[in-house]
């Protein structure tokens, strides 16, 4: 799983590749369609697509003359699973902090009541 995460995070590190994935989240697209919003050559976009494909984030299927790209969700699910472990850790920490803060508020209210004549 670590090697997969490394490839996925590496692929996601580039804003162009993240934008390509965001576009593919809306549906399949050809290389030409994916290249349209970027000020770069089609070969440069193809290099980005190869990185995404090696990471398993996209796939290309032959559809007659076309080879549209489509988003593959499995690597993103792996990232989500990995991140959830940290979310659980921090959620527990925040809950503990909430308890401490609530205790401090109660102490502060009690001290204010004592100070009043």
N, C-alpha and C positions, 0 to 999 in steps of 0.2 A: 504494500500500500504506500510506503514511503516514496518509492521511485515514481509511482503514479502521481502522488501529490506534488513531488518536485517538478515533474513535467507540466502538470496543470498550473501550478502557481507561476512557473516560468512563462508559460504561454499567456497567462492572464496579466503578467507584469507590464505588457505593452498596451497603451491606450488604443492604438489602432485595432489590435486584435480584440480588445474588449468591445469596441464599437462594432466590429464585424459580428461578434457573438450576439450583441444586442439586436442587430438587424436580423440575424438568423432566428432569433427568438420569435420573430413575427412570421416566419415561414421560409421555405427554400428560396435560394437565390443563385444566380449564375455568377461567375467571376466578374463579368462585365458589370452586372448590377451591384455587386459588392464594391467594386472599384469606383463607382460614380461619385460618392461624396468625398473622396480623398484626392488630394493633390499629389498623386504618385502614379507611377506607371503600373500597368497590368502585371508585369513580371514582379514588381515589388509586392503587390497584393498577393500574388501567387506564393511568394516566399512566406508571407504571414499565414496564408492558408495551410501551407505545408507544416508549419509549426503547430497550428491548431489541430491539424489532422494527426500528427505524431502524438500529440497529447490526448488524442481521443475525443476532443471537444467538438469536432465536426466530422462528417463523412461525406463522401461524394459517390453518387450513384449514376450509372449511365441511363439516360432517358433519351433514346434515339441518338441524335447528334449532340444533345446537351449533357453536361455533367454537373447538375445543380448541387450545391452544398446544403447540408442540413445540420442543425444543431444536434449534438448528442449529449444527453443530460447526465449520463452515468458518472463522468468525472466531477461534475458539479455536485452531485449527490454525495460523493466521497468527501469533497471539501466541506460540505455542509455537516456531514457526520463528524468530521474532525473538529470543526469549529464548535459544534454543539457541546463537546466535552468541556471546552473552555467556558462556554456560556453557563453551563451547570456550575462550574467552579465559581465563577464570578457572581452568579445569582446567589449562591450560598454565602459568599462573602458580603454581598450587599444586604442580605437578610440579617446577618449578624451585625452589620453596621447599623441597620435600622433599629435593632434592639438596643444597642448602646446609645444611640441618639435619643430614643424614646426615654430611656432611663435618665439621661442627662436633662431632658426637658422636665421630667417629673421632679428631679432634684432642684432644678432652677425654680419651678413653681413653688415647691415647698419652702425654699430659702426666701423667696419673695414674700410669702405669707408670714414667715417668722419676723421679717424686717418691718412689717407694717405695725404701727402703734395701736 
